[in-house]
Amino acid sequence: MGYDLHITRRKDWPDTGNDISAKEWLAYVRGDSEMSLQPQNGPYFAQWNGPSTHNGPWLDWQDGQIYAKNPDSTLIEKMIAIARQFDAKVQGDDGEIYSGGGRSPRPATLSLGERVARWFGRFRPRRPVKIEHTPLPFGVGSRVRDTWGNEHTVIQVDPQAEHGLGVIRTRRADGTEHSHAMIAHGLIPVSRKDESQRH
């Protein structure tokens, strides 16, 4: 397990809220000539082409924060420069604050409870599990039947929704809209034969 540094707007990085949005991060990466997205490693994973002792230094976004694992001093300086763009700070796993310029990080002043919470925070999964969805036998506009026999029209398919679980949105004849998880939707296409038997 490595040691992470976080670019965060939060008082302490394990907190919630005050997010740096994925949209903000992607816009920053696209506007920084030293950064390039590496989608093969994840939708928010970016490589830095600055001078580093590491091969392929990188930054990634997750859960409203940007982080790097075991960054060297030059990547830490880059992180501090990025943090300024987001009105944020660079904070280590143990809560210390990095201000750059070769200065030692400022240690955190935490209660015992906060230190314990931060220690457990290190074990949070850093990357969502990639879910491979099997191809659907229907698409947007198709007629489908749910497990109770109700018929719907598919109005949206979003494999990335709900942290990669995927969502299928449908509309019934009465106008009500329904959401179904892609991983267990239970929907089957209504065949042309079924439709013709009703008419």
GIDA-V842481 format. One record per residue. RES is the residue in one letter. SS is DSSP state (H for helix, E for strand, - for the rest). PSI is psi in degrees with one decimal (none if undefined). OMEGA is omega in radians with two decimals (NA if undefined). Layout:
BEGIN
res=RES ss=SS psi=PSI omega=OMEGA
res=RES ss=SS psi=PSI omega=OMEGA
END
This chain:
BEGIN
res=M ss=- psi=128.3 omega=-3.13
res=G ss=- psi=-179.4 omega=3.11
res=Y ss=- psi=124.3 omega=-3.06
res=D ss=E psi=147.5 omega=2.90
res=L ss=E psi=142.1 omega=-3.02
res=H ss=E psi=133.5 omega=2.92
res=I ss=E psi=114.3 omega=-2.99
res=T ss=E psi=149.7 omega=3.01
res=R ss=- psi=-5.1 omega=-3.08
res=R ss=- psi=159.5 omega=3.08
res=K ss=- psi=-46.0 omega=3.05
res=D ss=- psi=139.0 omega=-2.99
res=W ss=- psi=-29.4 omega=3.12
res=P ss=- psi=-9.4 omega=3.14
res=D ss=- psi=178.0 omega=3.05
res=T ss=- psi=164.9 omega=3.13
res=G ss=- psi=179.0 omega=-3.14
res=N ss=- psi=48.3 omega=-3.04
res=D ss=- psi=150.8 omega=2.77
res=I ss=- psi=119.7 omega=-3.04
res=S ss=- psi=156.2 omega=3.07
res=A ss=H psi=-37.1 omega=3.14
res=K ss=H psi=-43.4 omega=3.10
res=E ss=H psi=-43.7 omega=-3.12
res=W ss=H psi=-47.3 omega=-3.14
res=L ss=H psi=-39.4 omega=3.11
res=A ss=H psi=-40.2 omega=3.11
res=Y ss=H psi=-49.2 omega=-3.09
res=V ss=H psi=-43.4 omega=-3.12
res=R ss=H psi=-24.9 omega=-3.13
res=G ss=H psi=-1.5 omega=-3.11
res=D ss=- psi=113.6 omega=-3.07
res=S ss=- psi=-15.3 omega=3.12
res=E ss=- psi=-6.2 omega=-3.07
res=M ss=E psi=146.9 omega=3.06
res=S ss=E psi=134.6 omega=3.11
res=L ss=E psi=143.1 omega=3.10
res=Q ss=- psi=76.7 omega=-3.00
res=P ss=H psi=-20.1 omega=3.11
res=Q ss=H psi=-19.0 omega=3.12
res=N ss=H psi=0.1 omega=-3.13
res=G ss=- psi=154.2 omega=-3.01
res=P ss=- psi=-18.2 omega=-3.08
res=Y ss=- psi=8.2 omega=-3.08
res=F ss=- psi=127.0 omega=-3.11
res=A ss=E psi=140.6 omega=3.09
res=Q ss=E psi=143.1 omega=3.09
res=W ss=E psi=131.1 omega=-3.12
res=N ss=- psi=20.8 omega=3.10
res=G ss=- psi=176.3 omega=-3.11
res=P ss=- psi=120.0 omega=-3.08
res=S ss=- psi=150.4 omega=3.05
res=T ss=- psi=-13.8 omega=3.12
res=H ss=- psi=151.5 omega=3.05
res=N ss=- psi=116.3 omega=3.12
res=G ss=- psi=54.9 omega=3.11
res=P ss=- psi=142.4 omega=-3.01
res=W ss=E psi=162.6 omega=3.01
res=L ss=E psi=149.8 omega=3.12
res=D ss=E psi=156.8 omega=3.11
res=W ss=E psi=138.2 omega=3.02
res=Q ss=E psi=140.2 omega=2.99
res=D ss=- psi=41.2 omega=3.05
res=G ss=- psi=11.1 omega=-3.14
res=Q ss=E psi=160.7 omega=3.08
res=I ss=E psi=137.6 omega=-3.10
res=Y ss=E psi=161.4 omega=3.02
res=A ss=E psi=149.5 omega=-3.14
res=K ss=E psi=127.1 omega=3.11
res=N ss=- psi=50.1 omega=-3.11
res=P ss=- psi=148.3 omega=3.04
res=D ss=- psi=179.1 omega=-3.01
res=S ss=H psi=-34.5 omega=-3.13
res=T ss=H psi=-37.1 omega=3.09
res=L ss=H psi=-34.0 omega=3.07
res=I ss=H psi=-43.1 omega=3.10
res=E ss=H psi=-39.9 omega=3.10
res=K ss=H psi=-41.6 omega=3.13
res=M ss=H psi=-38.6 omega=3.12
res=I ss=H psi=-41.6 omega=3.10
res=A ss=H psi=-41.4 omega=3.11
res=I ss=H psi=-43.3 omega=-3.13
res=A ss=H psi=-38.9 omega=3.13
res=R ss=H psi=-35.4 omega=3.14
res=Q ss=H psi=-26.5 omega=-3.10
res=F ss=- psi=9.0 omega=-3.06
res=D ss=- psi=49.5 omega=-3.05
res=A ss=- psi=-172.6 omega=3.12
res=K ss=E psi=167.9 omega=3.06
res=V ss=E psi=122.5 omega=-3.07
res=Q ss=E psi=136.1 omega=3.11
res=G ss=E psi=169.9 omega=3.13
res=D ss=- psi=-33.7 omega=-3.11
res=D ss=- psi=8.4 omega=3.04
res=G ss=- psi=-3.5 omega=-3.14
res=E ss=- psi=148.9 omega=-3.09
res=I ss=E psi=131.2 omega=3.13
res=Y ss=E psi=126.4 omega=3.14
res=S ss=- psi=-6.8 omega=3.04
res=G ss=- psi=-170.4 omega=3.14
res=G ss=- psi=24.1 omega=3.13
res=G ss=- psi=0.7 omega=3.13
res=R ss=- psi=147.6 omega=3.07
res=S ss=- psi=148.6 omega=3.11
res=P ss=- psi=148.4 omega=3.12
res=R ss=E psi=122.2 omega=-3.09
res=P ss=- psi=152.2 omega=3.12
res=A ss=- psi=147.9 omega=3.01
res=T ss=- psi=94.8 omega=-3.03
res=L ss=- psi=150.0 omega=3.02
res=S ss=- psi=167.2 omega=3.11
res=L ss=H psi=-43.6 omega=3.14
res=G ss=H psi=-42.0 omega=3.13
res=E ss=H psi=-38.1 omega=3.12
res=R ss=H psi=-41.1 omega=3.12
res=V ss=H psi=-43.9 omega=3.12
res=A ss=H psi=-40.9 omega=3.13
res=R ss=H psi=-39.5 omega=3.14
res=W ss=H psi=-45.1 omega=3.11
res=F ss=H psi=-30.1 omega=3.12
res=G ss=H psi=-25.2 omega=3.12
res=R ss=- psi=-23.2 omega=-3.07
res=F ss=- psi=1.1 omega=3.06
res=R ss=- psi=138.2 omega=3.08
res=P ss=- psi=135.8 omega=-3.08
res=R ss=- psi=-29.0 omega=-3.11
res=R ss=- psi=134.6 omega=3.05
res=P ss=- psi=148.2 omega=3.12
res=V ss=- psi=131.7 omega=3.10
res=K ss=- psi=124.3 omega=-3.12
res=I ss=- psi=123.7 omega=3.09
res=E ss=- psi=111.8 omega=3.14
res=H ss=- psi=136.1 omega=3.06
res=T ss=- psi=145.8 omega=-3.13
res=P ss=- psi=137.7 omega=-3.14
res=L ss=- psi=144.0 omega=3.10
res=P ss=- psi=14.3 omega=3.13
res=F ss=- psi=169.9 omega=3.14
res=G ss=- psi=-172.9 omega=3.12
res=V ss=- psi=132.4 omega=-3.11
res=G ss=- psi=-15.4 omega=-3.13
res=S ss=- psi=152.5 omega=3.02
res=R ss=E psi=134.0 omega=-3.13
res=V ss=E psi=162.4 omega=3.10
res=R ss=E psi=136.0 omega=3.11
res=D ss=- psi=-178.6 omega=-3.05
res=T ss=- psi=-17.8 omega=3.11
res=W ss=- psi=3.5 omega=3.11
res=G ss=- psi=1.6 omega=3.12
res=N ss=- psi=140.2 omega=3.13
res=E ss=E psi=143.2 omega=-3.09
res=H ss=E psi=162.1 omega=2.93
res=T ss=E psi=130.3 omega=3.14
res=V ss=E psi=125.5 omega=-3.12
res=I ss=E psi=-15.6 omega=3.11
res=Q ss=E psi=142.9 omega=3.01
res=V ss=E psi=118.8 omega=-3.12
res=D ss=E psi=95.8 omega=-3.09
res=P ss=- psi=-19.5 omega=-3.09
res=Q ss=- psi=-12.9 omega=-3.08
res=A ss=- psi=160.2 omega=3.10
res=E ss=- psi=50.9 omega=3.08
res=H ss=- psi=37.5 omega=3.08
res=G ss=- psi=-4.9 omega=3.10
res=L ss=- psi=-27.7 omega=3.10
res=G ss=- psi=146.9 omega=-3.14
res=V ss=E psi=137.9 omega=3.00
res=I ss=E psi=122.5 omega=3.10
res=R ss=E psi=135.6 omega=-3.11
res=T ss=E psi=161.7 omega=3.07
res=R ss=E psi=132.5 omega=3.08
res=R ss=E psi=170.3 omega=-3.10
res=A ss=- psi=-27.6 omega=-3.14
res=D ss=- psi=2.2 omega=3.08
res=G ss=- psi=-8.2 omega=3.14
res=T ss=- psi=142.9 omega=3.13
res=E ss=E psi=145.4 omega=-3.07
res=H ss=E psi=147.7 omega=3.08
res=S ss=E psi=139.8 omega=3.13
res=H ss=E psi=135.0 omega=3.08
res=A ss=E psi=132.2 omega=-3.12
res=M ss=H psi=-31.3 omega=-3.07
res=I ss=H psi=-16.2 omega=3.14
res=A ss=H psi=59.6 omega=-3.00
res=H ss=- psi=-31.1 omega=3.13
res=G ss=- psi=11.9 omega=-3.11
res=L ss=- psi=141.6 omega=3.07
res=I ss=E psi=144.9 omega=-3.13
res=P ss=E psi=144.0 omega=3.03
res=V ss=- psi=121.5 omega=-3.08
res=S ss=- psi=159.9 omega=3.10
res=R ss=H psi=-33.6 omega=3.14
res=K ss=H psi=-43.6 omega=3.12
res=D ss=H psi=-43.4 omega=-3.12
res=E ss=H psi=-41.3 omega=-3.10
res=S ss=H psi=-30.3 omega=3.12
res=Q ss=H psi=-23.7 omega=3.13
res=R ss=H psi=-20.1 omega=-3.08
res=H ss=- psi=none omega=NA
END
